[in-house]
Structures are given as structure tokens and as C-alpha cells.
Amino acid sequence: MSRTRAVAAFLVSRMICIRRTCRCSRGSLRCPCHSPSGFPMVSRPTPVNSVLREHLQTLTEAARLHDRATDLVRSALPADLADHCRGAVVSADEVTLYVDSPAWATRLRYLAPSLLLQLAAADIGVRHCRIRVLPSGDRTEVVRPPSPPLPVTAATAAAIDSAAATAEPSDLAAALRRLARTLARRQPTA
């Protein structure tokens, strides 16, 4: 056995705590600072509900402040704009307003100075107003079926051919002639 391992085995057998940060002079199985394995010992685990209760109370208070600010902002806005204001989040000296489209964000930017005054009158001391677009997730895109191709008549093919004939000889005139020939071939014969 090496000398280091022999010293470590001796210290463990004597249960001497060798941690520099430890306040006890001798370690033992009941040492409040360390177990023989070297990991800190916890006398009793903290119940999860007490940890959650502490943080949940802080979150609940913040949510109430945000709801109050949202209600104040919506009451100060015109009815059509209030429907599109999704929320207000108050931080240190700033309120962030969320709307559901860039068009409503532009309108809200014009009203921001008056909103700051109304929030200050309601004891919500903010100096800056930030506006963010937060589209709602419940919108579904309207998927339209592709429109049928427009019917091409013989008159259309003739008009394109006459445009090619009057144009200067170039790549464009050649492309128009090819298009007129293709359209004329696709015409149903009666």
C-alpha cells in the first residue's frame, strides 16, 4: 500500500476530519460537516412544497402586477386597439406591451406617452414603454386551393404574335413568337 493511501486509511480509521473548511476537530459518522465519503451531509431534506411556496408567492405577486398593468393599459386604449393588446409586463422602470400584429404595434407606439402618464397616475412608476409583437397561436392560415388557369383564346395568341412582330428583333421578340406558337397549338380545334 502506498504511503498516501496508508495515511488516508489511518485518518478514516480515526475519523479525523481533514477538510480545511470544516469547523469540527474530529470527523465521525455523525459529523455535521462531512460524511466519511467526503460529501456534505444534510440532516434533513427541505420539503419541496416549502421551496415551491416561497417562489410561488413571488410569482403570484408579479402576475398580479402584470394583470393590473394590463387592465390599466386596456382601459386607457381605444376599444379596437384594446382588443389587440395581449398583455403588459412591468419590470424595473419599463413596461413591455404585447400586441398581436405589427399594425397594432404602430398605433400603440403613438399612444405610448399618454399610457406612461396614466400608469404613473396609478402608482406604477415606469419611464419607458417597449412594444413587442406576439402573434396568437390560435390563428390558422387560410389555405386557398390554387386558382384554375385562365383560358387562353386564339385572340390572346394573335395579340402576343402581333406584339412580337412589332418589336425590334431581339431575344424578347423571339420569346414572344415562341409563346404565341405554343398558345396557338393548345387551342382546341372546333
N, C-alpha and C positions, 0 to 999 in steps of 0.2 A: 504494500500500500504506500502511496506517495506521502510525503510529509504534509502537503496541503490537505489531503483527504483525512489524514490522521488527526490534524488539528481540528478540522471541521467535525469529525466524529466525536472528538473529546468535548467540544463546545456543545454539541447537541446532547451528548450524554449528561452534561452538567446543566443543560437548559439555560445557558448563558446567552442573553440577548446581545448580539454584536452589532446591531443597527446603530448608526450614528445619530439618527433622528429619534430613536426610541428613548423614552424617559424612564423606563424601568432599568434597574441594575441587573436583574436576572430574568431571563425568559422562562416561561413554563407553559404547560398546556393551557393554562388559564390566563396567560399574559394578555392584557387588553390591547397591546400594540401589534403583536405578531403571533402567528401560529408557528409551530416548528418548521412548516414548509416555507416560511418566509413571506407569505401573503398576509395582508391585513385581515384581522378578524373583525367581524361585525357581530355585535352582541345580539341584535335583533333586527331583522329586515324591516324597512319602513313600509307600511301598508300602501298599496297602490292608490287606494281611494283618498288617502290624506294628501298624497302628492298631486293627484288629479284635482282635488277640491281646491287646492291653493292656486293652481294655474287656471282652472275653470272660472274661478271668481274674477280673475284679471281679464280673461277673455270675454266674460259676460258683460263686465263694465265697459269694455271697449266697444262691444257690439251695440250696447245701449246708446253710447255716444254717437256711433255711426248712424244708428236709426234716427236719433234725434236730429242730427245734421241733415240727413236725407229728407226727413219730414219738413224741416225748415226751408230747405232749398226748393223742394217741390211746391210748397205753399207760396213761395215768392216768384215762381216762374209762371208764365202764361200756360193755360191748360194744355194746349197742344204740345208744348215743349216739356211740361212736367210728366207727361205720359212716357216720354223717351229718356228721362233721367233715371238710370238704373240704380244709382247709389252714390253716397258721399262718404269718403273716408277721411277722418281728421287725424293728422299727425302733429308734430310739434308746433309749427307755425304755418301749416299748409293744409288746404282741403283739396282732395282729389275727387273730381266729379266724373262719373262714368255715364256715358250715353251710348245709344245703340247704333249710331251711324255718323259718319263724318259731317253730313249736312247739319245734324242737330248740334254737333260739337262746335261748328262755326257760329251758329246762332247763340249758343251758350257762352262763347268767348266774349261776345258783345255785352252780355248781361253780367259778366263776372265782377266788375267793380261794384255794382249795386248789391250783388249777392254777398260780397265781403262785408259791406256795411251792415246788412241785415243779420249776418252771422255774428258780427261784433256786438250788435244790439242785444242778441240773445245769449251773451256771455260765452260765445265760442270764439276765442281770440285767435284768429288766423290772419296772416298778412298776404299770403299768396294763394292763388287758385290755379290748379292744374286740371286740365280736362283731357280725359282719355276715352277712346272708343272701345267699347266692349260689346261686340255683337252678340245677340242672344243665340243660344244653341238650338232653340226650337224652330228656327226658320228652316223651311225646306225649299230647296231650289225648284223652281218650276221648270220641268223638262218638257220642252215642246217637241213634238215629232217634226222631223225635217219637212220643210215645205216641198210640195211637188215641183218639179222643174217647170219653168214657164214654157208654154208651147211656142215653137218657132215656126213661123209661117214662111211661105215662099217669098212673101213681100219683104220679110226681115232679111232673108238670104240675098235678095236682089239689092236691098239698100246697102248691105255690107259690101257687096261686089261693086256697086257704083262708087262707094267711098274709096275702095281700093283703086279703081280706075282713075279717079280724080287726084289721088295722092301722088306725090313725087315718087319716082322709083326708089324704093328703099326696103329695108327689112320689114318695116311696118306694113307697106303696101303688099308685100309678098305674104305676110302673115294674114292680112285681111282676105286676100284671094283664097288662101287655103281654108280659112274659116267659112267663107261663103260657099266653096265647093262642098265641104263637109256637111253644112246645113242643108244644102240643096239635095244631097244624096239621102239624107234622113227623112225627107219629106215623103209622106205616103202618096202613092200614085192612085188616082181615082179612076 
